[in-house]
Amino acid sequence: MTKHVRKPKLDNIEKNKTKTSWLTYIYVGNTDGVFSENIRRVFIINLFTSVGVLFTFPLGIESLIEGKVVLGAALILIAFLYATNHIYLRYTHNHALSGNFVIYPLYALMIYLVYTGGVKGTGHVWIFCIPAVSLFLHGMKRGLVELSFFTFALIITMFFTDSHFAEFGYDPVLKTRILFSFVVVVFLSGIYEYSMSRFNQELKETSAKLKLVAYIDALTELLNRRGMLQRLETSSYHNFHLLLADVDFFKRINDGYGHDAGDYALSQLAKIIQMSIPEGGLASRWGGEEFLIAVCDCSESEAFALAESIRKDVENYEFEYLDQKFRMTLSFGMATMNESTSLREAITLADSRLYGAKRAGRNRTRKN
């Protein structure tokens, strides 16, 4: 029998294409799934500009039809500025400058709408979108300063000019209600923006701590295996001498003095290693009682001398935990990572030489 393979339905394919095209439009090209702070701002600003075009352009056309040439021209100009801003944002992703192109024309447009009444005397209803946009784009401090100036301009426009309120027969108390309502919206928007900024700050701090935990060994405060690999794989250097060290008979220390003493010994050992490595060198707790050291800008003989120096320092160091004193030794395996030997190959080679040093009697360094 012929086995039929089910093909994707055409409508599902079209839906996926439509979704992808919309995401590309909204994120102005950012569709890799990484929602960073910069991409979030690009995303929101692009939504502001898109909504601005969708509202101002039709209202501008309506105003021109009704014979309000100045208002219609102003609205269409704003729509043109926002459309241009979208193009600028797509090619530069400069959300800081792009945000200014959103908010400052919006300030001017709102004051103009309050003064003229906009379409059929409804211009003042649009001012309540200002606080949220201003605080998002410019943050709490700068946003509140700008909103203070805008509120002052609003008071001048409503109470000390021949604005549209008398023309459309509104009750005189409406201007006071509009002002109070606007101040309340500013207050509520400020509370929301403050809580969001605090949340984002705490989120960044938590993320930084988690990243630190992911790459740092808690006991020794050296890089852990993941952190060491990440640093080596992303380093601009291509030549590293790797020194893989293992504590000799570490189980005897845990069994004879306790695991707390063993942890103390590893932390002290990490300090000795950290103080010994040259600038640009890396040290990590590779796992258990193993440590991996990576040094660059030195010869093989200098790297071997470093391993021997650390080995002798540890051999001569007397560890003291509470009232217990003991000594430890290290065995080293050495290998070089370069153009012909990959990182993984060099680590495997260093591990093989380490166990060669163990078999040869421990407390020594093997480089071949």
C-alpha positions in Angstrom: 0.0 0.0 0.0 1.2 3.5 -0.7 1.8 5.5 2.4 0.4 9.0 2.2 2.3 11.8 3.8 0.0 14.5 5.2 0.9 17.9 3.7 0.5 21.1 5.7 -2.7 22.9 4.9 -2.4 25.9 2.7 -4.3 28.1 5.1 -1.9 27.2 8.0 1.0 28.2 5.8 -0.6 31.4 4.9 -1.4 32.2 8.5 2.3 31.6 9.4 3.4 33.8 6.6 1.0 36.5 7.8 2.2 36.2 11.4 5.8 36.4 10.4 5.2 39.5 8.2 3.3 41.2 11.1 6.1 40.4 13.6 8.7 41.7 11.2 6.7 44.9 10.8 6.1 45.4 14.5 9.6 44.5 15.6 11.0 46.4 12.6 13.1 43.4 11.6 13.7 41.9 15.0 12.1 38.5 14.8 14.8 36.3 16.5 12.7 35.8 19.6 15.0 37.7 22.0 12.9 40.3 23.8 15.7 42.5 25.2 15.1 46.0 26.7 16.2 47.7 23.5 13.9 45.5 21.4 11.0 46.2 23.8 11.5 49.9 23.4 11.7 49.6 19.6 8.5 47.4 19.7 6.5 49.9 21.8 7.7 53.0 19.9 6.8 51.3 16.6 3.3 50.6 18.0 3.0 54.2 19.0 3.9 55.4 15.6 1.6 52.9 13.9 -1.4 53.8 16.0 -0.5 57.5 15.5 -0.6 57.1 11.7 -3.9 55.1 11.9 -5.6 57.8 13.9 -4.2 61.0 12.6 -4.2 60.4 8.9 -8.0 59.6 8.7 -8.8 62.4 11.0 -6.7 64.7 8.9 -8.6 63.7 5.8 -11.9 64.2 7.6 -10.8 67.7 8.7 -9.8 68.7 5.1 -13.2 67.5 3.9 -14.9 69.6 6.5 -12.9 72.6 5.4 -10.6 72.8 8.4 -7.4 73.1 6.3 -5.0 74.0 9.1 -6.1 71.2 11.4 -6.2 68.7 8.5 -2.7 69.7 7.4 -1.4 69.4 11.0 -2.9 65.9 11.4 -1.5 64.7 8.1 1.9 66.2 8.9 2.0 64.2 12.1 1.0 61.1 10.2 3.8 61.7 7.8 6.3 62.3 10.6 5.3 59.0 12.3 5.4 57.0 9.1 8.9 58.5 8.5 9.8 57.6 12.0 8.9 54.0 11.4 11.3 53.9 8.4 14.0 55.5 10.5 13.5 53.1 13.3 13.6 50.1 10.9 17.0 51.1 9.6 18.7 52.4 12.8 16.9 50.9 15.8 17.8 54.2 17.5 14.8 54.2 19.9 16.1 57.2 21.9 16.0 59.7 19.0 12.9 57.9 17.5 11.1 58.4 20.8 11.6 62.2 20.6 10.0 62.1 17.1 7.0 60.5 18.8 6.5 62.6 21.9 7.4 66.2 20.9 5.1 66.4 17.9 2.4 64.8 20.1 2.8 67.6 22.7 2.4 70.2 20.1 -0.6 68.5 18.5 -2.4 68.1 21.8 -2.0 71.8 22.7 -3.3 72.6 19.2 -6.3 70.3 19.5 -7.2 71.7 22.9 -7.0 75.3 21.5 -9.0 74.6 18.3 -11.2 71.8 19.5 -10.1 69.5 16.8 -12.9 67.6 15.0 -16.3 68.7 16.3 -14.9 70.0 19.6 -13.5 66.7 20.7 -9.8 67.7 20.6 -9.3 67.7 24.4 -10.2 64.1 24.8 -6.9 63.0 23.3 -4.6 64.6 25.9 -5.0 61.7 28.3 -2.7 59.5 26.2 0.2 61.9 26.8 1.2 60.8 30.4 1.7 57.1 29.6 3.7 57.8 26.4 5.8 60.5 28.0 6.8 58.5 31.0 7.5 55.4 29.0 9.7 57.2 26.5 11.6 59.5 28.9 11.4 57.8 32.2 10.1 59.1 35.6 12.3 62.1 36.1 12.5 63.6 32.6 8.9 62.5 31.9 7.4 64.3 34.9 9.4 67.4 34.2 8.0 67.5 30.6 4.5 66.7 31.9 4.8 69.7 34.3 5.6 72.0 31.4 2.8 70.4 29.3 0.3 70.9 32.2 1.4 74.5 32.5 0.8 75.0 28.7 -2.5 73.2 29.0 -3.6 75.7 31.8 -2.5 78.7 29.7 -4.3 77.3 26.6 -7.6 76.5 28.4 -7.9 79.4 30.8 -6.1 82.3 29.3 -6.7 82.0 25.6 -9.8 82.1 23.4 -10.0 78.3 23.1 -12.8 76.2 21.6 -14.8 75.6 24.8 -17.0 78.7 24.5 -17.5 78.1 20.7 -19.0 74.7 21.3 -21.1 75.7 24.3 -19.3 73.6 26.9 -20.1 74.2 30.6 -17.3 76.4 32.0 -16.6 73.8 34.7 -15.5 71.3 32.1 -12.1 72.9 31.8 -11.4 72.4 35.5 -12.6 68.8 35.3 -10.3 68.2 32.3 -7.3 69.6 34.2 -8.0 67.6 37.3 -8.6 64.4 35.3 -5.3 64.9 33.5 -3.4 65.4 36.7 -5.0 62.2 38.1 -3.9 60.3 34.9 -0.4 61.7 35.3 -0.3 60.6 38.9 -1.6 57.1 38.1 0.8 56.8 35.1 3.7 57.9 37.4 2.8 55.2 39.9 2.6 52.5 37.2 5.9 53.7 35.6 7.7 53.8 39.0 6.5 50.2 39.9 7.5 49.0 36.4 10.9 50.6 36.7 11.5 49.1 40.1 10.3 45.7 38.8 12.6 45.9 35.8 15.6 46.9 38.0 15.0 44.0 40.4 14.6 41.7 37.4 18.0 42.9 36.0 19.7 42.4 39.3 18.2 38.9 39.7 19.2 38.1 36.1 22.7 39.3 36.9 22.9 37.2 40.0 21.6 34.1 38.2 24.1 34.7 35.4 26.8 34.9 38.1 25.7 31.7 39.7 25.6 30.0 36.3 29.2 30.8 35.6 30.8 31.1 39.1 31.6 28.3 41.5 29.9 29.2 44.9 32.6 27.6 47.1 35.8 28.8 45.5 34.4 31.9 43.7 36.4 30.8 40.6 34.8 30.2 37.3 32.9 26.9 37.1 33.2 24.5 34.2 30.5 26.3 32.2 32.0 29.7 32.8 35.5 28.5 31.9 34.3 27.0 28.6 32.3 30.1 27.8 35.3 32.4 28.4 37.7 30.2 26.4 35.3 29.7 23.5 34.6 33.4 23.2 38.1 34.7 23.9 39.9 36.7 21.2 43.0 34.6 21.9 43.5 31.4 20.0 46.5 30.0 21.9 46.1 28.9 25.5 48.2 26.7 27.7 45.9 24.6 29.8 47.0 23.4 33.2 44.6 20.7 34.7 45.3 20.1 38.4 43.9 17.5 40.7 44.3 17.3 44.5 46.2 14.1 45.4 44.3 11.8 47.8 41.6 14.3 48.5 39.3 11.7 49.8 41.7 11.1 52.7 41.2 14.8 53.8 37.4 14.5 53.7 37.5 11.2 55.6 40.2 12.2 58.1 39.2 15.8 58.8 35.6 16.1 57.6 33.9 17.6 54.6 33.9 21.1 56.1 37.7 20.9 56.3 37.7 19.7 52.7 35.6 22.6 51.5 37.9 25.0 53.4 41.0 23.4 51.8 39.5 23.8 48.3 38.6 27.5 49.0 42.2 28.2 50.2 43.6 26.3 47.3 41.5 28.5 44.9 43.1 31.6 46.6 46.6 30.3 46.0 45.8 29.6 42.4 44.1 32.9 41.8 47.1 34.8 43.3 49.5 32.9 41.2 48.1 33.2 37.7 49.3 36.2 35.6 47.1 39.0 34.2 44.9 37.6 31.5 45.0 34.1 32.9 41.8 32.2 33.9 41.2 29.8 36.7 38.2 27.6 37.3 37.0 24.8 39.6 36.7 22.2 36.9 34.8 19.8 39.1 35.2 18.2 42.5 38.8 18.7 43.5 40.0 19.5 39.9 41.1 22.9 38.8 41.7 24.1 35.2 44.0 27.1 34.6 44.4 28.8 31.2 47.3 31.2 30.5 48.2 33.0 27.3 50.9 35.4 26.1 53.6 33.0 27.4 55.7 30.2 26.2 55.2 26.5 27.0 58.2 26.6 29.3 56.7 29.6 31.2 53.4 27.8 31.5 55.2 24.7 32.8 57.1 26.9 35.3 53.8 28.4 36.5 52.3 24.9 37.1 55.4 23.9 39.1 55.3 27.1 41.1 51.7 26.5 42.1 52.4 22.9 42.8 55.3 23.8 45.2 53.4 26.6 46.9 50.6 24.1 47.7 53.1 21.4 48.8 54.6 23.9 51.2 51.4 25.4 52.5 50.0 24.2 55.8 46.2 24.2 55.8 44.7 24.8 59.2 41.0 24.3 59.9 39.8 24.9 63.4 42.5 23.0 65.4 43.4 20.6 62.6 46.5 21.0 60.4 47.2 19.1 57.2 49.0 19.4 53.9 48.0 18.7 50.3 49.7 18.2 47.0 48.6 18.7 43.4 49.2 16.7 40.2 49.2 18.7 36.9 48.6 17.7 33.3 49.5 20.3 30.7 48.4 20.8 27.1 48.2 23.7 24.5 45.2 24.9 22.6 46.1 26.4 19.3 45.2 26.4 15.6 45.9 22.7 15.2 44.5 21.6 18.6 41.0 22.5 19.5 39.8 23.3 23.0 38.1 20.0 23.6 41.2 18.1 22.3 43.5 20.2 24.5 41.4 19.4 27.6 41.3 15.7 26.8 45.1 15.8 26.3 45.6 17.7 29.6 43.4 15.2 31.4 45.4 12.3 30.0 48.6 13.8 31.1 47.2 14.6 34.5 46.5 10.9 35.1 49.9 10.1 33.7 51.3 12.3 36.5 49.1 10.4 39.0 50.4 7.0 37.8 54.0 8.3 37.9 53.7 9.0 41.7 51.6 12.2 42.0 52.7 15.7 43.1 54.3 16.4 39.7 53.5 18.1 36.3 53.3 16.2 33.0 53.5 18.1 29.7 54.0 15.2 27.4 
